[in-house]
Amino acid sequence: MADSLQNPAVAGALESSNPDYGPPPKPKRNTFALACALLACMSSVLLGYDTGVMSGAMIYIKRDLKISDVRVEILVGTINVYSLVGSTIAGRTCDWVGRRYTIVIAGVIFLAGAFLMTFATTYSFLMIGRFIAGIGVGFAMMIAPVYSAEISPRSARGFITSFTEVFINFGVLLGYVSNYFFAKLPTNLGWRFMMGVGAIPSVMLIVGGFIMPESPRWLVMQGRVGDARKVLDKTSESIQESQERLADIKEAAGIPQDNPDGVVEVPKRKTGGRGAWRQIFLHPTRAVLHITIAGIGLCFFQQACGIDSVVMYSPKIFEKAGMKTDNDRLLATISVGVTKTICILVSTFWLDKIGRRALLLTSSGGFVCSTMGLAVGLTVIDRHPNEKITWAIAFCFLCTLGSVGTFSMGMGPVAWVYSSEIFPLRLRALGGAMAAGANRLSSGIILMTFLSLSKAITIGGAFFLFGGIALLAFIFFFTLLPETRGRGLEEMEELFGTFFKWRSTAKELEERKRKRLESENKKNDLV
């Protein structure tokens, strides 16, 4: 008994059931679940580092390998197209071999890609390395938010899952710092060291994948209910919550509640992966169709607004704004990474307090204003090529920081949190893969066309276009995305299906929940 009282989860359950203890204390963060999510989100560093490091490395790759702007665009952008393939494959892989081994596979693939890019001697050799690294990035971007959402207790799911974006931003900053320090080496060595550093988080990810527990939801899908209960007991904030989570997962998997907690047989239609394509795209219910539009649309717009063009081409933007030396541009670029990393902490600590919608709408509105401001400043500078307009240079710099800052406060993390939590258990892996794929595809298109687009309609015109897309994104978010804060993963489906009328559905569900609680309280009073 003494040992069980030392367990915070057991002690919390005893206190809440014994009136002598007084009111139950506010639950603490589950540090074990947080540690597991941190290990999983290490995979996001791979994408962030690649994005950040290529912003500077492409300058030296272009000089060393003597390639054109079009080849630079292809080199920079195709990794996102390749990651679309990786995300699609990962969606099925994580249903077959489990979430944590998929994380290990992501690390191995990216490690191989980083090795090939580091020792590339030709453009073709470099592109092969980019292809392999892109597959690894696709695996990482699909599995990190799914694992984090499935391992997290309900009250901290937004906080924990948002670490996907935190680690992307950390990777971007690490890439910028790598650019600055290795730029001092000879041209043919500097960019190779920049690429090679990407192997470090890959190794850490591989090691982490072998020591973290498997997702309890995947374990239940395999019929390993006893193993799932052990993981839930460690990752829940109380024994009661662990039991509730397990009951919800068993119901979603089609396992009777009175079934013993050993290894049980799961109905084939519930085991994940089987028939998921048909349920999502060919014969979806209204709820699944709404969820698919919301999840994929959110991840698509997150990148279609052009944020990666700001992050990846920030040295080019600063050059256009009047910063002439490589050193000045790379230092200014580091400030972009610092801003992203600081601002992401806003959403990390507020996602579970004020909800997904509030942060998403505030963020997208701020991004529209910042991007339009950057477009105005760059247009002014472009129309006075022989003048140094100090206020316009400063304005462009501030608007660049404003763009990455407002994006990181909401649009960045909410996309991964939201898309990982709304799909039903049977469709979560494939749905997450498709959302990540749409995200990487839109990013790839933006990055592979940015330089050509800037030449065609000017760099200011390109950002006016991105600002317009961001405005469309704001409208999409406002009209179609319901609030999901505080809901269990197995409760999400009932919130969707009415599309533009989701507000009335949410009110109806809240009213139904209130009446149910009143009924339970009356029964307890009678007892």
C-alpha positions as CSV (number, residue, x, y, z in Angstrom):
1,M,0.0,0.0,0.0
2,A,2.9,2.3,0.8
3,D,4.4,1.8,-2.6
4,S,1.1,2.6,-4.3
5,L,0.7,5.8,-2.4
6,Q,4.1,6.9,-3.8
7,N,2.7,6.6,-7.3
8,P,1.2,10.0,-8.1
9,A,-1.5,8.5,-10.4
10,V,-2.7,6.2,-7.6
11,A,-2.5,8.8,-4.9
12,G,-4.5,11.2,-7.1
13,A,-7.2,8.6,-7.5
14,L,-7.4,7.9,-3.8
15,E,-7.6,11.6,-2.9
16,S,-10.4,12.2,-5.4
17,S,-12.4,9.3,-3.9
18,N,-11.9,10.1,-0.2
19,P,-13.6,13.2,1.2
20,D,-11.2,13.3,4.1
21,Y,-8.5,14.5,1.7
22,G,-10.5,17.6,0.7
23,P,-10.9,18.8,-2.9
24,P,-8.6,17.1,-5.4
25,P,-5.5,19.1,-6.3
26,K,-4.9,20.4,-9.8
27,P,-3.4,17.5,-11.7
28,K,0.3,17.9,-12.5
29,R,1.9,17.5,-15.9
30,N,2.6,13.8,-16.6
31,T,6.3,13.9,-17.0
32,F,6.6,10.4,-18.4
33,A,4.1,11.2,-21.2
34,L,6.0,14.5,-21.8
35,A,9.3,12.7,-22.1
36,C,7.9,10.2,-24.6
37,A,6.5,13.0,-26.7
38,L,9.8,14.9,-26.6
39,L,11.6,11.8,-27.9
40,A,9.0,11.4,-30.7
41,C,9.1,15.1,-31.6
42,M,12.9,14.9,-32.1
43,S,11.9,13.7,-35.5
44,S,10.6,17.1,-36.3
45,V,14.1,18.5,-35.9
46,L,14.9,16.8,-39.1
47,L,12.5,18.9,-41.2
48,G,13.4,22.1,-39.3
49,Y,17.1,21.6,-39.7
50,D,16.8,20.8,-43.3
51,T,14.6,23.9,-43.9
52,G,16.9,26.2,-42.0
53,V,20.3,24.9,-43.2
54,M,19.3,25.0,-46.8
55,S,18.5,28.7,-46.6
56,G,22.2,29.4,-46.3
57,A,23.7,26.2,-47.8
58,M,22.1,26.8,-51.2
59,I,24.2,30.0,-51.6
60,Y,27.4,28.0,-51.3
61,I,26.1,24.9,-53.2
62,K,25.2,27.2,-56.1
63,R,28.8,28.6,-56.1
64,D,30.5,25.3,-55.6
65,L,28.6,23.2,-58.1
66,K,27.9,26.1,-60.4
67,I,24.1,25.5,-60.8
68,S,21.3,27.8,-62.0
69,D,18.5,29.4,-60.0
70,V,16.1,26.8,-61.5
71,R,18.2,24.0,-60.2
72,V,18.4,25.7,-56.8
73,E,14.6,25.8,-56.7
74,I,14.4,22.2,-57.5
75,L,17.0,21.2,-55.0
76,V,15.3,23.2,-52.2
77,G,11.7,22.3,-53.0
78,T,11.8,18.7,-54.1
79,I,12.5,17.4,-50.6
80,N,8.9,18.4,-49.7
81,V,7.6,16.4,-52.7
82,Y,9.7,13.4,-51.7
83,S,8.4,13.7,-48.2
84,L,4.8,13.4,-49.6
85,V,5.8,9.9,-50.7
86,G,7.4,9.3,-47.3
87,S,4.2,10.4,-45.4
88,T,2.0,8.2,-47.5
89,I,4.2,5.1,-46.9
90,A,4.5,6.0,-43.2
91,G,0.7,6.0,-42.8
92,R,0.6,2.3,-43.6
93,T,3.9,1.4,-42.0
94,C,2.9,2.7,-38.6
95,D,-0.2,0.5,-38.7
96,W,1.9,-2.5,-39.6
97,V,5.0,-2.2,-37.3
98,G,3.8,0.3,-34.7
99,R,4.4,4.0,-34.0
100,R,7.8,3.8,-32.3
101,Y,9.5,1.6,-34.9
102,T,8.2,3.9,-37.6
103,I,10.1,6.7,-35.7
104,V,13.2,4.5,-35.8
105,I,12.8,4.0,-39.5
106,A,12.5,7.8,-40.0
107,G,15.8,8.3,-38.3
108,V,17.6,5.6,-40.3
109,I,16.4,6.9,-43.6
110,F,17.3,10.6,-42.9
111,L,20.7,9.5,-41.6
112,A,21.4,7.8,-44.9
113,G,20.2,10.9,-46.8
114,A,22.4,13.2,-44.7
115,F,25.4,11.0,-45.3
116,L,24.9,11.0,-49.1
117,M,24.3,14.8,-49.2
118,T,27.5,15.4,-47.2
119,F,29.7,13.5,-49.6
120,A,27.9,14.5,-52.8
121,T,30.3,15.5,-55.6
122,T,27.8,16.4,-58.3
123,Y,24.3,17.9,-58.5
124,S,22.8,14.5,-59.4
125,F,24.5,12.8,-56.4
126,L,23.2,15.6,-54.2
127,M,19.6,15.1,-55.5
128,I,19.7,11.4,-54.7
129,G,20.6,12.3,-51.1
130,R,17.8,14.8,-51.0
131,F,15.4,12.1,-52.2
132,I,16.3,9.7,-49.4
133,A,16.3,12.5,-46.8
134,G,12.9,13.6,-48.1
135,I,11.4,10.1,-47.5
136,G,12.8,10.3,-43.9
137,V,11.3,13.7,-43.4
138,G,7.9,12.4,-44.6
139,F,8.0,9.6,-42.1
140,A,9.0,12.0,-39.3
141,M,6.3,14.6,-40.0
142,M,3.5,12.0,-40.2
143,I,4.4,10.0,-37.1
144,A,5.5,12.6,-34.5
145,P,2.1,14.3,-34.0
146,V,0.2,11.0,-34.2
147,Y,2.3,9.4,-31.5
148,S,2.3,12.5,-29.3
149,A,-1.5,12.8,-29.5
150,E,-2.0,9.1,-28.7
151,I,0.4,9.0,-25.8
152,S,-0.9,12.3,-24.2
153,P,-3.4,12.7,-21.4
154,R,-6.5,14.6,-22.5
155,S,-5.8,17.8,-20.4
156,A,-2.3,18.3,-21.8
157,R,-2.7,16.9,-25.4
158,G,-2.4,20.4,-27.0
159,F,0.6,21.3,-24.9
160,I,2.4,18.0,-25.6
161,T,1.5,17.6,-29.3
162,S,2.5,21.2,-30.0
163,F,6.1,20.1,-29.4
164,T,6.1,18.9,-33.0
165,E,6.2,22.6,-34.1
166,V,8.6,23.5,-31.2
167,F,11.2,21.1,-32.5
168,I,10.7,22.2,-36.1
169,N,11.5,25.7,-35.0
170,F,14.4,24.5,-32.9
171,G,15.7,22.6,-36.0
172,V,15.3,25.8,-38.1
173,L,17.3,27.8,-35.6
174,L,20.0,25.1,-35.4
175,G,20.2,25.2,-39.2
176,Y,20.6,29.0,-39.2
177,V,23.4,28.8,-36.6
178,S,25.1,26.0,-38.6
179,N,25.0,28.2,-41.7
180,Y,26.6,31.1,-39.8
181,F,29.5,29.2,-38.3
182,F,30.3,26.8,-41.2
183,A,30.1,29.7,-43.8
184,K,33.6,30.6,-42.6
185,L,35.0,27.4,-44.0
186,P,36.1,27.0,-47.7
187,T,33.1,27.0,-50.0
188,N,33.5,23.3,-51.0
189,L,33.6,22.2,-47.3
190,G,31.2,24.6,-45.6
191,W,28.0,23.4,-47.1
192,R,29.0,19.8,-46.6
193,F,29.5,20.3,-42.9
194,M,26.1,22.1,-42.8
195,M,24.5,19.0,-44.3
196,G,26.5,16.6,-42.1
197,V,25.3,18.1,-38.8
198,G,21.8,16.7,-39.7
199,A,23.0,13.3,-38.8
200,I,23.2,14.1,-35.1
201,P,19.4,14.4,-34.5
202,S,18.9,11.3,-36.7
203,V,21.1,9.2,-34.3
204,M,19.3,10.6,-31.3
205,L,16.0,9.7,-32.9
206,I,17.0,6.1,-33.6
207,V,18.1,5.6,-30.0
208,G,15.0,7.3,-28.6
209,G,12.7,5.1,-30.8
210,F,14.0,1.9,-29.1
211,I,13.5,3.1,-25.5
212,M,10.1,4.8,-25.7
213,P,6.9,2.8,-25.1
214,E,4.5,1.9,-27.9
215,S,1.3,3.9,-28.5
216,P,-1.5,2.4,-26.4
217,R,-4.0,2.9,-29.2
218,W,-1.8,0.8,-31.6
219,L,-1.4,-1.8,-28.9
220,V,-5.2,-2.1,-28.6
221,M,-5.6,-2.3,-32.4
222,Q,-3.3,-5.4,-32.2
223,G,-5.3,-6.9,-29.4
224,R,-2.6,-6.3,-26.7
225,V,-5.0,-4.7,-24.2
226,G,-2.8,-5.7,-21.2
227,D,0.2,-3.9,-22.6
228,A,-1.9,-0.9,-23.5
229,R,-3.2,-0.6,-19.9
230,K,0.4,-0.5,-18.6
231,V,1.3,2.4,-20.9
232,L,-1.9,4.2,-20.1
233,D,-1.3,3.9,-16.4
234,K,2.1,5.6,-16.9
235,T,0.9,8.3,-19.3
236,S,-2.4,9.3,-17.6
237,E,-2.9,11.8,-14.8
238,S,-4.9,9.4,-12.7
239,I,-5.9,5.7,-12.6
240,Q,-9.5,6.8,-13.3
241,E,-8.4,8.6,-16.4
242,S,-6.4,5.6,-17.5
243,Q,-9.4,3.4,-17.2
244,E,-11.6,5.9,-19.1
245,R,-9.1,6.2,-21.9
246,L,-8.8,2.4,-22.2
247,A,-12.6,2.0,-22.3
248,D,-12.8,4.6,-25.1
249,I,-10.1,3.0,-27.1
250,K,-11.6,-0.5,-26.7
251,E,-15.0,0.8,-27.8
252,A,-13.4,2.4,-30.9
253,A,-11.6,-0.8,-31.6
254,G,-14.7,-2.9,-31.3
255,I,-13.5,-4.8,-28.2
256,P,-16.2,-5.6,-25.5
257,Q,-15.7,-3.7,-22.2
258,D,-15.9,-6.9,-20.2
259,N,-13.2,-8.6,-22.2
260,P,-10.2,-9.6,-20.0
261,D,-7.0,-7.5,-20.3
262,G,-4.8,-10.0,-22.0
263,V,-4.3,-10.5,-25.7
264,V,-7.6,-10.4,-27.5
265,E,-8.9,-10.7,-31.0
266,V,-9.8,-7.4,-32.7
267,P,-12.4,-7.2,-35.5
268,K,-10.5,-7.0,-38.8
269,R,-12.3,-3.9,-39.9
270,K,-11.1,-2.1,-36.7
271,T,-7.4,-3.0,-36.9
272,G,-6.4,0.1,-38.8
273,G,-5.4,0.5,-42.4
274,R,-7.8,-2.0,-43.9
275,G,-10.4,-0.1,-45.9
276,A,-9.2,3.3,-44.6
277,W,-8.8,4.7,-48.2
278,R,-12.4,3.7,-49.0
279,Q,-13.8,5.2,-45.8
280,I,-12.0,8.5,-46.3
281,F,-12.3,9.1,-50.0
282,L,-14.9,6.8,-51.6
283,H,-17.7,6.2,-49.1
284,P,-17.1,8.7,-46.2
285,T,-19.8,9.5,-43.7
286,R,-20.6,13.2,-43.3
287,A,-18.5,13.3,-40.2
288,V,-15.5,11.7,-41.8
289,L,-15.8,14.0,-44.9
290,H,-15.9,17.1,-42.7
291,I,-12.9,15.8,-40.7
292,T,-10.9,15.1,-43.9
293,I,-11.6,18.5,-45.3
294,A,-10.7,20.2,-42.0
295,G,-7.5,18.2,-41.4
296,I,-6.1,18.2,-44.9
297,G,-7.3,21.8,-45.6
298,L,-5.6,23.1,-42.4
299,C,-2.3,21.5,-43.2
300,F,-2.5,22.6,-46.8
301,F,-3.1,26.2,-46.0
302,Q,-0.5,26.2,-43.3
303,Q,2.2,26.0,-46.0
304,A,0.2,27.5,-49.0
305,C,0.4,30.9,-47.2
306,G,4.1,31.0,-48.1
307,I,5.8,30.7,-44.7
308,D,8.5,28.4,-46.0
309,S,9.5,31.0,-48.6
310,V,10.1,33.5,-45.7
311,V,12.1,30.9,-43.7
312,M,14.0,29.3,-46.6
313,Y,14.7,32.4,-48.7
314,S,15.1,34.9,-45.8
315,P,18.8,35.6,-46.9
316,K,17.4,36.5,-50.4
317,I,14.7,38.7,-48.8
318,F,17.2,40.5,-46.7
319,E,19.5,40.9,-49.8
320,K,16.6,42.4,-51.6
321,A,15.8,44.7,-48.6
322,G,19.4,46.1,-48.8
323,M,21.7,43.9,-46.7
324,K,24.7,43.3,-49.0
325,T,27.1,40.9,-47.2
326,D,26.7,37.2,-46.5
327,N,27.6,37.8,-42.9
328,D,24.9,40.4,-42.3
329,R,22.2,38.3,-44.1
330,L,23.0,35.2,-42.1
331,L,23.0,37.1,-38.8
332,A,19.6,38.6,-39.7
333,T,18.4,35.1,-40.6
334,I,19.4,33.8,-37.1
335,S,17.1,36.5,-35.7
336,V,14.3,34.9,-37.7
337,G,15.0,31.5,-36.1
338,V,15.2,33.0,-32.6
339,T,11.8,34.8,-33.2
340,K,10.2,31.6,-34.3
341,T,11.5,29.6,-31.3
342,I,10.4,32.2,-28.8
343,C,6.9,32.7,-30.3
344,I,6.1,29.0,-30.5
345,L,6.2,29.0,-26.6
346,V,3.1,31.2,-26.6
347,S,1.0,28.4,-28.2
348,T,2.7,25.7,-26.3
349,F,1.4,27.0,-23.0
350,W,-1.9,28.4,-24.2
351,L,-3.3,25.7,-26.5
352,D,-5.0,23.8,-23.6
353,K,-6.1,27.0,-21.9
354,I,-7.8,29.1,-24.6
355,G,-8.2,26.5,-27.3
356,R,-7.1,25.8,-30.8
357,R,-9.5,28.2,-32.6
358,A,-8.5,31.4,-30.7
359,L,-4.8,30.9,-31.4
360,L,-5.3,29.8,-35.0
361,L,-7.5,32.8,-35.9
362,T,-5.3,35.3,-34.1
363,S,-2.2,33.9,-35.7
364,S,-3.6,33.8,-39.2
365,G,-5.0,37.3,-38.9
366,G,-1.6,38.6,-37.7
367,F,0.2,36.7,-40.5
368,V,-2.0,38.3,-43.2
369,C,-1.1,41.8,-41.8
370,S,2.6,41.0,-41.5
371,T,2.9,39.4,-45.0
372,M,1.0,42.3,-46.6
373,G,3.3,44.7,-44.8
374,L,6.4,42.8,-46.1
375,A,5.0,43.0,-49.6
376,V,4.5,46.8,-49.3
377,G,8.0,47.3,-48.0
378,L,9.7,45.2,-50.7
379,T,7.6,46.9,-53.4
380,V,8.8,50.3,-52.2
381,I,12.4,49.2,-52.2
382,D,12.0,47.6,-55.6
383,R,10.7,50.8,-57.2
384,H,13.7,52.8,-55.9
385,P,16.6,50.5,-56.9
386,N,19.3,53.3,-56.6
387,E,18.2,54.6,-53.2
388,K,18.8,53.2,-49.7
389,I,15.4,53.7,-48.0
390,T,16.3,53.1,-44.4
391,W,12.7,53.0,-43.1
392,A,11.6,50.5,-45.7
393,I,14.6,48.2,-44.9
394,A,13.7,48.3,-41.2
395,F,10.0,47.8,-42.0
396,C,10.8,44.7,-44.1
397,F,13.0,43.3,-41.3
398,L,10.2,43.8,-38.7
399,C,7.5,42.4,-41.0
400,T,9.7,39.3,-41.7
401,L,10.0,38.8,-37.9
402,G,6.2,39.5,-37.6
403,S,5.4,36.9,-40.2
404,V,7.4,34.1,-38.6
405,G,6.3,35.1,-35.1
406,T,2.6,35.2,-35.8
407,F,2.8,32.0,-37.7
408,S,4.6,30.2,-34.9
409,M,2.1,31.5,-32.3
410,G,-0.8,29.5,-33.8
411,M,-0.8,28.3,-37.4
412,G,2.4,26.3,-37.0
413,P,1.6,24.2,-34.0
414,V,-2.2,24.1,-34.3
415,A,-2.1,22.4,-37.7
416,W,-0.2,19.4,-36.3
417,V,-2.2,19.2,-33.0
418,Y,-5.6,19.5,-34.8
419,S,-4.9,17.1,-37.7
420,S,-3.5,14.5,-35.3
421,E,-6.5,14.5,-32.9
422,I,-9.6,14.8,-35.1
423,F,-9.4,11.6,-37.2
424,P,-11.1,8.5,-35.7
425,L,-8.8,5.7,-34.4
426,R,-9.4,3.5,-37.5
427,L,-8.4,6.3,-39.8
428,R,-5.9,8.2,-37.8
429,A,-2.7,6.9,-39.4
430,L,-3.9,7.4,-43.0
431,G,-5.6,10.7,-42.2
432,G,-2.4,12.0,-40.5
433,A,-0.4,10.8,-43.5
434,M,-2.6,12.6,-46.0
435,A,-2.6,15.8,-44.0
436,A,1.2,15.7,-43.7
437,G,1.4,15.0,-47.4
438,A,-0.8,17.9,-48.4
439,N,1.4,20.1,-46.1
440,R,4.6,19.0,-47.8
441,L,3.2,19.2,-51.3
442,S,2.1,22.8,-50.9
443,S,5.4,23.7,-49.3
444,G,7.3,22.0,-52.2
445,I,5.3,23.9,-54.8
446,I,5.9,27.2,-53.0
447,L,9.7,26.6,-52.7
448,M,10.2,25.3,-56.2
449,T,8.5,28.3,-57.8
450,F,9.4,31.2,-55.4
451,L,12.5,32.5,-57.3
452,S,10.7,32.2,-60.7
453,L,7.6,33.8,-59.3
454,S,9.6,36.7,-57.8
455,K,11.1,37.4,-61.2
456,A,7.7,37.2,-62.9
457,I,5.7,39.4,-60.6
458,T,8.4,40.9,-58.4
459,I,9.2,39.7,-54.8
460,G,6.7,42.2,-53.4
461,G,4.0,40.8,-55.7
462,A,4.8,37.3,-54.6
463,F,4.1,38.3,-51.0
464,F,0.9,40.1,-51.9
465,L,-0.2,36.7,-53.4
466,F,0.8,34.9,-50.2
467,G,-1.1,37.4,-48.2
468,G,-4.2,36.8,-50.3
469,I,-3.9,33.0,-49.7
470,A,-3.5,33.6,-46.0
471,L,-6.7,35.6,-46.0
472,L,-8.5,32.7,-47.7
473,A,-7.0,30.4,-45.0
474,F,-8.4,32.7,-42.3
475,I,-11.9,32.4,-43.8
476,F,-11.6,28.6,-44.1
477,F,-10.5,28.3,-40.4
478,F,-13.3,30.5,-39.2
479,T,-16.1,28.8,-41.0
480,L,-15.2,25.0,-41.0
481,L,-13.0,24.3,-37.9
482,P,-14.8,23.6,-34.6
483,E,-13.0,23.8,-31.2
484,T,-11.6,20.5,-30.0
485,R,-10.0,21.5,-26.7
486,G,-10.9,19.2,-23.8
487,R,-12.4,16.4,-25.9
488,G,-11.2,12.8,-25.9
489,L,-9.8,11.5,-29.1
490,E,-12.6,9.0,-29.3
491,E,-15.2,11.8,-28.9
492,M,-14.1,13.9,-31.9
493,E,-16.3,12.3,-34.6
494,E,-19.5,13.4,-33.1
495,L,-18.4,17.1,-33.3
496,F,-18.1,17.0,-37.1
497,G,-20.5,16.4,-39.9
498,T,-22.6,19.6,-40.0
499,F,-19.9,21.6,-41.8
500,F,-20.8,25.3,-41.6
501,K,-23.3,24.6,-38.8
502,W,-20.8,23.0,-36.4
503,R,-21.5,25.7,-33.8
504,S,-25.1,24.4,-33.3
505,T,-23.7,20.9,-33.1
506,A,-21.2,21.9,-30.4
507,K,-24.0,23.6,-28.4
508,E,-26.2,20.5,-28.6
509,L,-23.3,18.3,-27.4
510,E,-22.6,20.6,-24.5
511,E,-26.3,20.6,-23.5
512,R,-26.4,16.9,-23.7
513,K,-23.3,16.6,-21.6
514,R,-24.7,19.0,-19.0
515,K,-27.9,17.0,-18.7
516,R,-26.0,13.7,-18.4
517,L,-23.9,15.2,-15.6
518,E,-27.0,16.5,-13.8
519,S,-28.6,13.0,-14.1
520,E,-25.4,11.4,-12.7
521,N,-25.3,13.9,-9.8
522,K,-28.9,13.2,-8.9
523,K,-28.2,9.4,-8.9
524,N,-25.2,10.0,-6.6
525,D,-27.3,12.2,-4.2
526,L,-30.0,9.4,-4.0
527,V,-27.3,6.9,-3.2
